[in-house]
Amino acid sequence: MRGNRTVTTGLTRAAVLALAIGTALSAQAADSNTLRTSQRTVQQIAPQPLQDALLQFSTQTGIQTSADAQLLRGISSRGVSSASTPEAALHSLLNGTGLSYQLTSSGIVLIVKAPAASATPSTLTVSASPETASGPVEGYRATRSASGTKTDSALRDIPQSVQVVPRDVITDRQVTSLTDALETVSGVQQSGTSGNRAETFMVRGFSAPGYAIDGVMLNPASDRPETFLDLANVERIEVLKGPASALYGRGQPGGLINIITRKPSWAPEAEASVQAGSFGFWRGESSFSGPLNEDKTLAGRLSGSVQTEDGFQDNRAQSHRQFGSMALLWQPNEETRFNLGLDYTHQKVPFDRGLIVTADNEVTLPAERYLGEAWSTVDAEKMRLSLGAEHMVNDQLTLRSTLRYDDARIHDTGIDYRSLEDDGRTLSRRYTDRVEDLRAFDAQLEAQLDVATRSVDHTLLSGVQFSRSRIGFTSYRANIADIDIYNPVYGAAMPEATLNSDFVENIKMASVFLQDQLEFSPQWKALAGVRYDHVWQEMDQNVGDSDPEINDGALTSRLGLVYQPTERVSLYTSYSESFAPQSVQTRDRQAIDPEKGWQIESGVKVELIPQRLSLTTAAFQITKTNVKASDPLDSDYSVTTGEQRVRGIEVDITGEILPGWQLIASSAYLDARITHDEDYAEGNRLTGVPFWSGSLWTTYQLQQGRFAGLKLGTGLQAVGARKGDLDNSYSVDGYYRLDASISYPINKNLEVSLLGRNLTDQDYIATPVSRTENHPGAPRAFYATLKATF
């Protein structure tokens, strides 16, 4: 892009300042984080060491507990068998232990020896519902997740970095795309859009082209999502950093993105919003939930959205998307529950490869320049059906099963850019008419066993998984008229095309896995996991005389250790592995060997302000072999490029500094390079990975006075310079982007908000992919939202 840009140090300074302020004010924050006003419920707590049970109690209620470590040593708790008030839960946790509790003036629960005739303790009252691994998060700070273990676990107990983007962050930032939502997570960048079909990402420098929804990976026969993800029914977005194959099977070593959908609620609730903004943007969104029968054993949720946008590029077709989802929850008793989910997405969007590298070896064309034709579009639809069941056999054993079926069809009439003529301005183009027909079925069965022994407590998870997927692919190609990149003239006709590719690919995968979360003492915890996956891959090609097949298996493992010297600090280290079978082929129609990777990671997780503000830091190295890359001679095919390595450091801060002051901030340093290759120079940097990147988003809501409820927000996104391809033949400059928002509740049911993005109107490349595909960031834009809640 034009001009020199440097990434400012403002983001780093702001994060350090926030950290210093948070630490200095921790005492005042602790006092203000005591007892609230309305009733809060404690969910089931398994039998375990009393110190850990009290920690779960604090996590669920937000009430701080304190005790002499010697007093708790060697004492186990019977736990809490069903949903209870905080007072009843404490009585249950301490029953038979010889201990009691007192409530201090600052609201801290102090664990003491029970007197001979114990007086009735104070009644405890707090607000909101307890957090679960799949439920809503109060504010910006999540404390629990299932993405890292497939069990409901405290984040501090997981020996890998797991970052959570709650719905409050999505709402406050008014984001409508997965890319925008993930900007707040360290080490995550968009890696491409597959011609504006769907978003794909890099995590810790490596491609993560697919993601999971409620813990189930997308169709393995496709190397990218079928449509853009709509956020109307998204509760939280979680990123498990590093390899996750020992738990999820196939996957990339950088990490796993897991989308947690919104579940039905037992209390009636409804919300609807209308959003309008720059470049013809318009969106309507709604969600309704509540019980469906009198005895409240059946609940449902309906969510949906309609979105349209002209976009900031000239002479490009409009974007349209419609989305709807339904979720049902049937809980006939406390031990059993069933979940049914159905969602449907349809989109028709312009096919777009962005900008090209010009004759001066830079991307200098204006952001609004479009080099395709108005008839070049992507028309896609996707349906997802899921059924889940969970049964608690007893206090120790829980069984879970999940079935999911996906069906998608994508038809695009794409225009790809080929090369510049010697005059430096005439671009040759190629037209492709592609159709993809995808179907996938996935079945999982898991058993969780909580076992307490004299010296070690175990949370054992074992499971089996079977998936079957199919893709039918056809493409027709033809050249179309060239275009002048500096003075484009549109109107080239859609040509007659000839068959280029026609195949059907079937993939079956069978897996078995075992994981153990061990607790040796309240301070020492560990995690170990192993998984075996076997893949059968067959391709029936109608063009060419080669039908590549794969019949292979992979064993992946994972091992981690956690040391917690205090309730506020967790130190961890881990090793994990990944593998990813390839669903692509080379130009000579041969299958590509699976990619493999491994990671070592160490980090620290700290509660800077108890129950309010959390810090996660991680240092890691990832090595990946049999790396897949787009064939430089034909982007429809792939090549392997040897070995790549990423070394990095990440910092993430989330939570509340003071009542009403929320913060989510991140920073990452990634040294991502080719370490061995036959086609590319060793030492070259990986495509699109900056050395430095970071983000900051913070809001403050007035707590009292005439303008109580007024919320002000601001954010900064900063990304360093990046190489545009593995040859390192060109670079794109770093950039920063400044955003701000303001919202005000007109009354208890109606809120109005205004968002400004890229307020300094920076001209930048958001995502470099190749010399003929570079996606520019959007210019300055404003969006207004009117939201009603009931």
TORZA-33024 format. One record per residue (C-alpha): x, y, z. Coordinates in steps of 0.2 Angstrom, whole numbers, padded with zeros to 4 digits, always signed. Layout:
N
XYZ
...
# end
This chain:
790
+0000+0000+0000
+0005+0018-0002
+0017+0026+0011
+0027+0019+0025
+0018+0013+0040
+0025+0008+0057
+0017-0001+0071
+0016+0010+0086
+0020+0005+0103
+0004+0012+0110
-0004-0005+0112
+0010-0012+0122
+0011+0004+0133
-0008+0003+0136
-0007-0015+0141
+0007-0012+0153
-0003+0003+0160
-0019-0007+0162
-0008-0020+0171
-0001-0008+0183
-0017+0001+0187
-0025-0016+0190
-0012-0022+0202
-0012-0006+0211
-0031-0006+0213
-0032-0025+0218
-0036-0021+0236
-0051-0009+0232
-0057-0021+0219
-0057-0036+0231
-0069-0026+0243
-0081-0021+0228
-0081-0039+0222
-0090-0046+0237
-0108-0050+0240
-0121-0044+0227
-0140-0042+0228
-0149-0057+0220
-0149-0076+0222
-0135-0086+0214
-0135-0105+0212
-0121-0117+0214
-0121-0132+0202
-0115-0149+0205
-0098-0151+0213
-0090-0168+0212
-0082-0177+0228
-0064-0171+0229
-0051-0163+0240
-0059-0149+0250
-0047-0136+0244
-0052-0140+0226
-0071-0140+0230
-0070-0123+0238
-0061-0117+0223
-0075-0123+0212
-0087-0115+0224
-0078-0098+0222
-0077-0100+0203
-0096-0103+0202
-0102-0090+0215
-0088-0076+0214
-0087-0077+0233
-0069-0078+0239
-0064-0091+0252
-0049-0091+0263
-0042-0105+0274
-0026-0110+0282
-0018-0123+0270
-0013-0134+0285
-0032-0134+0290
-0037-0142+0274
-0023-0154+0271
-0029-0172+0269
-0048-0167+0270
-0060-0173+0257
-0077-0166+0253
-0093-0175+0248
-0096-0162+0236
-0113-0154+0231
-0125-0167+0223
-0138-0155+0215
-0141-0136+0212
-0140-0127+0228
-0140-0110+0236
-0122-0104+0241
-0127-0107+0260
-0133-0124+0257
-0118-0128+0245
-0106-0123+0259
-0115-0134+0272
-0114-0149+0260
-0095-0146+0256
-0091-0145+0274
-0102-0159+0280
-0092-0172+0290
-0076-0162+0289
-0076-0155+0306
-0075-0137+0299
-0087-0123+0298
-0086-0105+0290
-0088-0087+0295
-0093-0072+0284
-0081-0058+0286
-0086-0039+0285
-0078-0039+0267
-0088-0053+0261
-0074-0067+0262
-0079-0084+0267
-0067-0089+0281
-0065-0108+0284
-0062-0112+0302
-0064-0127+0314
-0082-0130+0319
-0085-0125+0337
-0094-0137+0349
-0111-0128+0346
-0110-0119+0330
-0120-0104+0327
-0130-0102+0311
-0119-0093+0299
-0124-0078+0289
-0134-0080+0273
-0125-0078+0257
-0132-0069+0242
-0124-0066+0225
-0130-0061+0208
-0130-0070+0191
-0129-0088+0186
-0114-0099+0189
-0102-0101+0174
-0101-0117+0165
-0090-0123+0151
-0103-0120+0138
-0114-0107+0145
-0114-0088+0146
-0100-0078+0153
-0103-0063+0165
-0092-0049+0158
-0076-0052+0148
-0068-0065+0159
-0071-0083+0157
-0065-0095+0170
-0070-0112+0163
-0069-0121+0147
-0072-0138+0139
-0062-0135+0123
-0045-0140+0131
-0051-0156+0140
-0068-0160+0134
-0073-0159+0152
-0080-0144+0162
-0063-0138+0168
-0056-0122+0176
-0045-0113+0164
-0031-0112+0177
-0030-0131+0178
-0027-0134+0159
-0008-0135+0154
-0011-0126+0138
-0016-0108+0133
-0035-0107+0130
-0043-0090+0126
-0061-0086+0127
-0071-0072+0118
-0087-0071+0127
-0104-0064+0119
-0102-0048+0129
-0086-0044+0119
-0095-0048+0103
-0109-0037+0108
-0099-0022+0114
-0088-0022+0099
-0103-0025+0087
-0094-0037+0077
-0103-0048+0064
-0089-0059+0057
-0078-0072+0065
-0062-0063+0059
-0067-0047+0069
-0072-0057+0084
-0055-0066+0085
-0045-0050+0083
-0044-0049+0102
-0035-0066+0104
-0016-0066+0103
-0007-0075+0089
-0023-0077+0078
-0024-0069+0060
-0035-0072+0045
-0026-0082+0032
-0038-0080+0018
-0056-0081+0012
-0055-0093-0002
-0061-0080-0015
-0073-0072-0002
-0082-0089+0002
-0078-0091+0020
-0065-0086+0033
-0049-0096+0036
-0036-0092+0050
-0019-0094+0056
-0016-0099+0074
+0002-0097+0081
+0008-0095+0063
+0000-0110+0056
-0015-0112+0045
-0031-0118+0054
-0043-0119+0039
-0057-0127+0049
-0065-0125+0066
-0076-0135+0078
-0094-0131+0082
-0098-0137+0100
-0083-0148+0100
-0086-0157+0083
-0074-0153+0069
-0081-0147+0052
-0082-0159+0037
-0065-0167+0035
-0067-0169+0016
-0066-0150+0014
-0050-0140+0017
-0061-0124+0022
-0078-0119+0029
-0092-0119+0017
-0100-0102+0022
-0096-0087+0033
-0100-0091+0051
-0115-0080+0057
-0113-0075+0075
-0132-0074+0079
-0132-0090+0089
-0114-0089+0096
-0112-0089+0114
-0093-0089+0115
-0078-0092+0104
-0063-0102+0111
-0046-0104+0105
-0036-0119+0111
-0018-0114+0107
-0006-0128+0101
-0009-0146+0094
-0026-0154+0099
-0025-0170+0089
-0024-0181+0105
-0042-0175+0109
-0050-0170+0093
-0040-0180+0080
-0036-0172+0063
-0030-0154+0065
-0016-0141+0063
-0002-0139+0076
-0006-0120+0079
-0022-0123+0088
-0041-0126+0087
-0055-0113+0086
-0071-0120+0094
-0087-0111+0092
-0099-0113+0107
-0118-0110+0102
-0131-0102+0113
-0141-0114+0123
-0160-0113+0128
-0163-0105+0144
-0176-0110+0158
-0181-0091+0160
-0190-0083+0146
-0179-0070+0136
-0179-0061+0120
-0169-0049+0110
-0169-0041+0093
-0158-0028+0085
-0157-0018+0069
-0140-0012+0063
-0136+0000+0049
-0119+0007+0043
-0107+0013+0030
-0106+0005+0012
-0124+0000+0012
-0123-0012+0027
-0139-0018+0035
-0142-0032+0047
-0157-0038+0057
-0154-0051+0071
-0165-0059+0084
-0165-0073+0097
-0179-0080+0108
-0178-0093+0122
-0188-0100+0136
-0197-0115+0143
-0209-0124+0132
-0219-0133+0145
-0226-0130+0162
-0215-0141+0172
-0200-0134+0163
-0192-0150+0157
-0192-0144+0139
-0184-0127+0133
-0180-0120+0116
-0171-0106+0107
-0174-0098+0090
-0160-0087+0083
-0159-0079+0066
-0152-0065+0055
-0153-0056+0038
-0138-0046+0032
-0134-0037+0016
-0120-0025+0011
-0114-0016-0004
-0095-0016+0001
-0082-0003-0001
-0076-0010-0018
-0082-0002-0034
-0092-0012-0047
-0094-0027-0035
-0110-0037-0033
-0120-0035-0016
-0117-0047-0002
-0132-0056+0005
-0134-0069+0019
-0148-0077+0029
-0146-0088+0044
-0158-0097+0056
-0155-0109+0070
-0166-0119+0082
-0160-0127+0098
-0170-0138+0110
-0166-0145+0127
-0176-0159+0136
-0171-0163+0154
-0183-0176+0160
-0173-0177+0177
-0158-0170+0185
-0147-0184+0178
-0152-0184+0160
-0153-0171+0146
-0155-0171+0127
-0150-0157+0115
-0156-0155+0097
-0149-0142+0086
-0153-0136+0068
-0146-0122+0058
-0146-0116+0040
-0136-0103+0031
-0138-0096+0014
-0126-0083+0006
-0123-0075-0011
-0108-0065-0011
-0096-0058-0024
-0081-0069-0028
-0066-0058-0024
-0047-0061-0024
-0043-0044-0018
-0028-0034-0025
-0012-0040-0035
+0006-0036-0033
+0010-0022-0046
+0026-0020-0057
+0035-0011-0043
+0033-0027-0032
+0021-0019-0020
+0002-0019-0017
-0001-0001-0022
-0019-0002-0030
-0032+0008-0020
-0043-0003-0008
-0059+0000-0018
-0051-0007-0034
-0061-0023-0040
-0053-0033-0054
-0067-0046-0057
-0084-0044-0064
-0102-0041-0057
-0107-0059-0062
-0093-0067-0052
-0101-0073-0036
-0102-0087-0023
-0119-0095-0020
-0118-0107-0005
-0130-0115+0007
-0126-0126+0022
-0137-0136+0034
-0131-0143+0051
-0141-0155+0062
-0135-0161+0079
-0141-0172+0093
-0133-0174+0109
-0137-0184+0125
-0129-0184+0142
-0133-0196+0157
-0126-0195+0174
-0126-0214+0180
-0120-0209+0197
-0109-0196+0206
-0093-0203+0197
-0099-0209+0180
-0106-0198+0166
-0110-0204+0148
-0111-0192+0133
-0115-0195+0115
-0116-0184+0100
-0122-0186+0082
-0120-0173+0068
-0125-0172+0050
-0119-0158+0038
-0125-0155+0021
-0118-0141+0010
-0118-0135-0008
-0107-0121-0016
-0107-0115-0033
-0095-0101-0038
-0092-0092-0055
-0075-0086-0049
-0062-0075-0058
-0044-0078-0054
-0030-0067-0058
-0016-0074-0068
-0001-0062-0072
+0003-0045-0077
+0009-0042-0095
+0026-0033-0099
+0017-0016-0099
+0014-0018-0080
-0005-0014-0081
-0013-0027-0091
-0019-0042-0081
-0024-0059-0088
-0038-0068-0080
-0046-0085-0079
-0064-0090-0076
-0069-0105-0067
-0086-0113-0064
-0085-0123-0048
-0098-0134-0039
-0094-0143-0023
-0107-0155-0015
-0102-0160+0003
-0110-0171+0016
-0103-0177+0032
-0109-0188+0047
-0100-0189+0064
-0104-0199+0079
-0095-0198+0096
-0097-0208+0112
-0088-0203+0128
-0088-0209+0146
-0081-0198+0160
-0076-0206+0177
-0072-0196+0192
-0062-0207+0204
-0055-0201+0221
-0040-0212+0228
-0030-0209+0243
-0016-0200+0235
-0022-0195+0217
-0039-0189+0210
-0043-0194+0192
-0055-0187+0179
-0054-0200+0166
-0061-0197+0149
-0062-0211+0136
-0071-0211+0119
-0074-0217+0102
-0078-0207+0086
-0083-0212+0068
-0085-0199+0054
-0089-0201+0036
-0088-0187+0023
-0090-0185+0005
-0086-0171-0008
-0092-0171-0026
-0082-0158-0036
-0083-0152-0054
-0075-0137-0062
-0075-0129-0079
-0062-0117-0085
-0060-0103-0098
-0049-0088-0101
-0059-0071-0101
-0054-0054-0107
-0039-0045-0099
-0042-0030-0088
-0032-0014-0086
-0028-0013-0067
-0026+0006-0067
-0041+0010-0078
-0053-0005-0077
-0067-0007-0090
-0080-0020-0085
-0092-0030-0094
-0083-0045-0100
-0095-0059-0104
-0096-0076-0095
-0087-0087-0108
-0091-0105-0112
-0079-0116-0102
-0072-0134-0104
-0072-0147-0090
-0056-0146-0080
-0059-0157-0065
-0072-0170-0059
-0071-0181-0044
-0079-0189-0029
-0069-0191-0013
-0074-0201+0002
-0066-0201+0019
-0069-0212+0033
-0061-0210+0050
-0062-0221+0066
-0054-0215+0082
-0052-0220+0100
-0045-0209+0114
-0041-0209+0132
-0037-0194+0144
-0033-0193+0162
-0033-0177+0172
-0024-0180+0188
-0023-0171+0204
-0009-0176+0216
-0012-0162+0228
-0020-0145+0228
-0004-0138+0221
+0001-0151+0208
-0010-0157+0194
-0006-0166+0177
-0015-0171+0161
-0011-0185+0149
-0019-0190+0133
-0017-0202+0119
-0028-0205+0103
-0027-0216+0088
-0035-0211+0072
-0037-0222+0056
-0041-0214+0039
-0048-0222+0024
-0048-0210+0009
-0054-0214-0009
-0055-0203-0024
-0064-0207-0040
-0059-0196-0054
-0067-0194-0070
-0053-0183-0077
-0036-0191-0077
-0031-0209-0075
-0026-0208-0056
-0037-0212-0041
-0026-0208-0026
-0030-0218-0010
-0025-0217+0008
-0026-0231+0021
-0016-0225+0036
-0017-0222+0055
-0009-0210+0067
-0005-0210+0086
-0005-0193+0094
-0001-0189+0112
-0002-0175+0125
+0006-0172+0142
+0005-0158+0153
+0010-0153+0171
+0002-0138+0182
+0009-0131+0198
-0001-0119+0208
+0008-0112+0223
-0007-0101+0227
-0025-0100+0222
-0020-0085+0211
-0006-0092+0201
-0004-0107+0189
+0013-0112+0181
+0012-0125+0168
+0022-0134+0154
+0016-0146+0141
+0020-0157+0125
+0007-0161+0112
+0006-0168+0094
-0004-0165+0079
-0008-0174+0062
-0019-0169+0047
-0023-0180+0033
-0024-0170+0016
-0040-0169+0006
-0030-0161-0009
-0020-0168-0022
-0005-0163-0033
-0005-0158-0051
-0001-0176-0056
-0017-0181-0046
-0008-0189-0032
-0013-0189-0013
-0002-0179-0001
+0005-0187+0015
-0003-0181+0031
+0005-0166+0039
+0012-0169+0057
+0017-0157+0071
+0023-0156+0089
+0024-0142+0102
+0032-0138+0118
+0024-0124+0129
+0026-0116+0146
+0016-0103+0153
+0009-0093+0168
-0009-0090+0172
-0012-0077+0186
-0027-0068+0194
-0021-0051+0194
-0036-0045+0204
-0045-0060+0212
-0061-0065+0203
-0059-0051+0191
-0044-0049+0180
-0034-0063+0173
-0017-0064+0164
-0010-0078+0153
+0007-0079+0146
+0014-0093+0136
+0031-0097+0127
+0031-0111+0114
+0040-0119+0099
+0030-0128+0086
+0038-0139+0072
+0027-0145+0057
+0032-0157+0043
+0025-0162+0027
+0018-0145+0025
+0005-0142+0012
+0005-0126+0001
-0004-0120-0014
+0005-0125-0030
+0013-0110-0037
+0009-0116-0055
-0010-0120-0051
-0019-0114-0036
-0032-0128-0037
-0018-0141-0032
-0005-0142-0018
+0013-0146-0015
+0022-0151+0001
+0036-0139+0007
+0046-0148+0020
+0047-0142+0038
+0042-0126+0046
+0045-0119+0064
+0037-0106+0075
+0044-0099+0091
+0033-0087+0100
+0028-0078+0116
+0010-0073+0119
+0001-0062+0132
-0018-0061+0135
-0027-0050+0149
-0046-0051+0152
-0058-0046+0165
-0064-0031+0175
-0052-0018+0183
-0065-0009+0192
-0084-0011+0193
-0090-0006+0175
-0072-0006+0168
-0069-0021+0157
-0054-0025+0147
-0048-0038+0134
-0030-0036+0128
-0017-0047+0119
+0000-0046+0111
+0011-0059+0102
+0028-0061+0095
+0030-0075+0082
+0046-0080+0073
+0039-0091+0059
+0051-0098+0047
+0055-0112+0035
+0068-0124+0042
+0069-0136+0028
+0063-0137+0011
+0067-0142-0007
+0057-0128-0016
+0059-0113-0004
+0074-0105+0004
+0077-0110+0022
+0075-0096+0034
+0061-0088+0024
+0047-0082+0034
+0029-0090+0033
+0016-0081+0023
+0006-0068+0032
+0014-0070+0049
+0020-0054+0058
+0034-0054+0070
+0023-0043+0082
+0004-0041+0084
-0008-0036+0097
-0025-0028+0102
-0033-0019+0115
-0052-0016+0118
-0059-0008+0134
-0076-0002+0140
-0082+0009+0154
-0100+0010+0160
-0106+0023+0171
-0112+0015+0187
-0123+0030+0195
-0129+0047+0191
-0140+0055+0178
-0131+0045+0164
-0130+0029+0173
-0128+0015+0160
-0119+0025+0147
-0105+0014+0140
-0089+0021+0131
-0077+0009+0122
-0062+0010+0112
-0049-0002+0104
-0033-0003+0095
-0028-0017+0083
-0009-0017+0078
-0001-0029+0066
+0017-0029+0060
+0024-0031+0042
+0021-0048+0034
+0029-0058+0019
+0016-0061+0005
+0022-0079+0000
+0034-0092+0005
+0046-0086-0008
+0046-0070+0002
+0046-0061-0015
+0036-0046-0008
+0030-0039+0008
+0015-0029+0015
+0017-0015+0028
+0011-0016+0046
-0004-0006+0051
-0014+0000+0066
-0033+0002+0067
-0042+0013+0080
-0060+0009+0084
-0073+0017+0097
-0090+0015+0103
-0104+0023+0113
-0120+0015+0119
-0134+0021+0130
-0150+0012+0138
-0165+0023+0133
-0175+0012+0145
-0174-0005+0153
-0179-0013+0136
-0171-0002+0123
-0153+0002+0120
-0145+0012+0106
-0126+0012+0101
-0114+0019+0088
-0098+0011+0082
-0084+0019+0073
-0071+0008+0064
-0054+0013+0057
-0057+0031+0064
-0040+0037+0057
-0044+0029+0039
-0029+0019+0038
-0025+0011+0020
-0018-0006+0023
-0018-0024+0018
-0027-0035+0031
-0023-0052+0023
-0009-0056+0011
-0011-0073+0002
-0001-0073-0014
+0005-0061-0027
-0012-0062-0035
-0023-0061-0019
-0021-0048-0006
-0036-0042+0004
-0037-0024+0009
-0044-0018+0025
-0060-0008+0025
-0059+0011+0026
-0067+0022+0040
-0084+0016+0043
-0098+0020+0056
-0112+0008+0062
-0128+0012+0072
-0138-0002+0082
-0155-0002+0090
-0157-0016+0102
-0172-0022+0112
-0172-0035+0126
-0186-0042+0135
# end
